[in-house]
Amino acid sequence: MSTNVDPADATGDTRTPERPDYAQYVVCAVMAVVGAFLIYDGVSMPGGYAEVDPVGPRFFPIVIGVGLLLMTVVLAIAIPRGYKGEADAGEDIDPDMPSDWRTVGLLIGLFVALIALVVPLGWTIASALFFAGCATVLGSKHYVRNIVIGAVLAVASFYAFYSGLGIPLPAGILDGIL
């Protein structure tokens, strides 16, 4: 007795023999450029930052750059073989729906406004407005709550950078109060 079993079923390979997504080579190119830049930047860094540190500041950019180049090779090999990332089962999205360019444009506009307003208004006010604006653009109808949460996050991040990391963020019009 003979049964006709597809060899792909026996191995558990669930790939479909469809045309590879060649647009993923753009991702490969970006990964290769960033990886090469990180390696170049790590190698060309001047030494002597800390004499007692055996690793030094060059180690991590080089490791990340090499990792990116290795992942570029893996992805470049996987693309023509037809491998695709598995869709997230928990996501409640329809991949066939068109992009919401209005939302993307509004978020980009809010980000540009943050960049423009962070010096005159200060980090706390600009980032609180940024958070409230982003939450509103993404669908939240609780405007007061958005501003309150944005203000709490802005003040917390201001002091985390200023006191915790020693990096002063611009206080803007709240200079002397914060």
N, C-alpha and C positions, 0 to 999 in steps of 0.2 A: 504494500500500500504506500503510495507516494502522495505527499501533500506539497502543494506549491506555496512556499513561504517566501515572502520578499526578504532578501538578506538584510535590508535596512531595518525591518521589523525585528529580526532576530538579535541585532546588535543594540537595539534601543535608539538608534539614530533617528531623530525626528525632523531632520532638515528636509526642506522641500527643494526639489531641483529647479528652482526658478533663477532668473537672471540676478547676478550679484549687484549689490548697491554700490556702484562705483563712486558715488558722491562721498563715501566714507574715506576715500583717498585724500580728500581735503583735510579731514581730521588727522590722517597720517602725516600730511605735510606740515600742519601746524604743530603737531607733537614733535616732529623731527626738528623743526626750526627752534622751538622753545627748548628742547633737550640740548641741542647743539649750543644755543646761547648760554644755557646754564653751565655747561661744561666749560665753555670758553671763559665765561665770567668767573667761575670758580678757580680756574687755572691762572687767570691773569690778575687775581686779587693780590695786593701786596701783603707780605707776611708781617710778623711781629706784633700781632694784636695782643696776644697773651702768651708769655713764655712758658707758663705752667700748664697750659691747655694742650694735651697731646693731640687732640683732634683738629682744632683750629677752625676758622670760619670757612675754609675752602671745602671741607669734607662734605657738607650737606648739599650745596649746589651741585657738586660733581655727582654724588650718589643719586640725587633726584634726576639730573640730566641723563645719566646712564640708564636709570630706570625708565625714563620716558622714551629713550631710543630703543630699548629692548621691547617695550610695549608697542612701539611703532612697527617694529619688525613682526611681532606676533599678529597685530591687526592687519598689516599688509599681506600676511600669509593667509589669514582667515577670510578676508574679503572675497577673493576669487573662489574660495571653496564654498561660499554661500552661507557662512555662519552669520547669524544676526542675533542681536541682543534680545533676550526674552522680554516680552511686554510685562510690565508690573501688573500682577493680578489684583493688587489692592487698590490700584488707581481707578477712579471713576471718571475716565475720560474717553472721548471718542476720537481716535486718531484720524478718522476720516473727515472730521470737522475742519473748516478753514481756520487759520490763525486769527486771533483778535488783535489786529494791528492798532486799533484805537487804544486799547489798554496798554500795549507795548509802548506806543508813542507817549501816552500820558505818564507812564513810569519813567521813561527817558527824560521827559520834560521836568519831572520832579527831581530827578537826579541832577540835571543841569542847574535847576534852581538851588538845590542844596550846595552845589559847588560855588555858585555865585553869591549866595547869602551867608555862607559860613563865616566869612571874615567880618562883614559889617554887623550882622546880628549875633554872631557867636555860635558855638557848637550846640549849646543846649536848645536855643530857640529854633535854629535852622533844622536840627535833626528831629526835634519834636514835631515841627510842621511837616517834615519829610515823612516821618512814620505815619502821622495822621492822614496825610495825603495818599500815601501808598495803601493804607488800610481801606480808605474810602474808595479809591480807584479799583481795588480788588474785591469790593462788594460789601464792606461793612457799613451798616447804616447807623451805628452808634457813634456819632460824631464827637460827643463830649468824652466818651470813654476812650476813643482813639487819641484825642489830645492828651488826656491824663496819662494813659499808658506811654505815649510818646515822650511826655515830659519826664516821667519816672525813668524810662530807659535812657533818655538824653543825659539827665543829671548823673545817673549811675555810671554811664560810660565815660562822662566827663571826669568824674572822680577816680574811676578805675584807671584811666590813662594818666591823669595828673598825679595822683597819690600812689597808685599801685605800680605804674610803669615809669613814672617820672617824665612823661611826655606831655608837655602843656598843649592843650587845645585852645583855640581862640575863644575868649570869653565874650567878646563883642560888647554889646550895650550892657551886659551884666557884669562888666569888669569892676571889681571891687565888692561885688555882692557874693560871687562864687568863691 
